[in-house]
Amino acid sequence: MIRFNVPPFTGKEMDYIKQAVEAQKICGDGEFTKKDNQWMEERFGAKKVLLTTSCTHATELAALLADIKPGDEVIMPSFTFVSTADAFVLRGAVPVFVDIRPDTMNIDETKIEAAITEKTKAIVPVHYAGVACEMDTIMDIAKRHNLVVIEDAAQGVMSKYKGQALGTIGEFGCYSFHETKNYSMGEGGAIVIKNEKDIERAEIFREKGTNRSKFFRGQIDKYTWVDYGSSYLPSELNAAYLYAQLEKADEIFDDRMSSWNRYYENLKELAEQGHIELPTIPADCEHNAHMFYLKAKDLEERTALIDFLKSKDILAVFHYIPLHTAPAGQAYGRFHGEDKYTTKESERLMRLPLYYGLKPEQVDYISEQVKAFYQK
Ligand SMILES: *Cc1c(COP(=O)(O)O)cnc(C)c1O
């Protein structure tokens, strides 16, 4: 059976975890957390990066930092993971879903402005498959309407838009290091912070509302409860696992990209014949090969293709059920405008196996089976 995902493992993970154990420092904010934060700050040109327990928690932290209050509205796509909306619903805000573009499956930037009301506080672009949203347009809209931009860059670690790392463009960026993402620590994430003014508050919210981070830096002589907050810092054991991956970030990137490119080459002909559609990477975007998807004609054909591949020992999977059609989405949010592409395109999309260490022969075998399905 070819699995859909295998968590990345590069070799040094166990050594680093052992080092953390031997240093007798396994709670949060030790040496490995510092190394991870610093690695990302340098690599991505980010003002500040703080490791978190998940991307969901990074987004919750961003919602706190953006002062999202009950009744506020937050614009986002409906074709995304539940956490994009959950983080704001927890603060009592209303997710306002806007249609996606069929080419990238990202929020349609031309439909955002019409969804803005006097209650709108933030825009949350989700960089699907690590392919950037049209950020220039989104940042311009945000500036004109005085809105905060929180990038859901869960899938966009190591991707770029016009040369700039995803996650560093909006006021806040949220990364995921879940085991299904390109770089992993089991469960984990990070928040990227653009403005100096937000850093101290972020450290306080992340440390249960205390100024413990300042205390550890020796800037104050005792720490105390100064604000509301929660616990968003991961254990050093997880941070150690991630550091082994970050050190090999380029190797993981190149390995995934060669699988992605091989799929694309192998399946181009089927797309030219009109059987399937392949992903579009706009000229301004450098993606990270997070995902290889294709689109079948419709839901029925997609189901048949997934079943066919399963019979050939290949696990291919579909993706999000649009949030506005889910019970919680209906209770807490609303869709603005026409759902022209969100439902239709989500029903056609399926993802092929893609992970660090997937072999070229496996990519070829999977591609051959997709072709065999269409030759039947
Ligand atoms: C994976 C993912 C998340 C959630 O990440 P966690 O680290 O599991 O909390 C959020 N948004 C998107 C778009 C994702 O793909």
The ligand as an SDF file (V2000), in Angstrom:
LIG
                    3D

 15 15  0  0  0  0  0  0  0  0999 V2000
   -3.0170   21.9450    8.9110 C   0  0  0  0  0  0  0  0  0  0  0  0
   -3.7740   23.2130    8.7950 C   0  0  0  0  0  0  0  0  0  0  0  0
   -4.1800   23.9490    9.9210 C   0  0  0  0  0  0  0  0  0  0  0  0
   -4.0400   23.4360   11.3270 C   0  0  0  0  0  0  0  0  0  0  0  0
   -2.7690   23.1440   11.7200 O   0  0  0  0  0  0  0  0  0  0  0  0
   -2.5200   22.4620   13.1510 P   0  0  0  0  0  0  0  0  0  0  0  0
   -1.0520   22.6420   13.3460 O   0  0  0  0  0  0  0  0  0  0  0  0
   -2.9200   21.0270   13.0240 O   0  0  0  0  0  0  0  0  0  0  0  0
   -3.3270   23.1910   14.1620 O   0  0  0  0  0  0  0  0  0  0  0  0
   -4.8030   25.1640    9.7300 C   0  0  0  0  0  0  0  0  0  0  0  0
   -5.0410   25.6460    8.4940 N   0  0  0  0  0  0  0  0  0  0  0  0
   -4.6880   24.9640    7.3920 C   0  0  0  0  0  0  0  0  0  0  0  0
   -4.9590   25.5640    6.0520 C   0  0  0  0  0  0  0  0  0  0  0  0
   -4.0560   23.7350    7.5050 C   0  0  0  0  0  0  0  0  0  0  0  0
   -3.7310   23.0530    6.3900 O   0  0  0  0  0  0  0  0  0  0  0  0
  1  2  1  0
  2  3  1  0
  2 14  2  0
  3  4  1  0
  3 10  2  0
  4  5  1  0
  5  6  1  0
  6  7  2  0
  6  8  1  0
  6  9  1  0
 10 11  1  0
 11 12  2  0
 12 13  1  0
 12 14  1  0
 14 15  1  0
M  END
$$$$
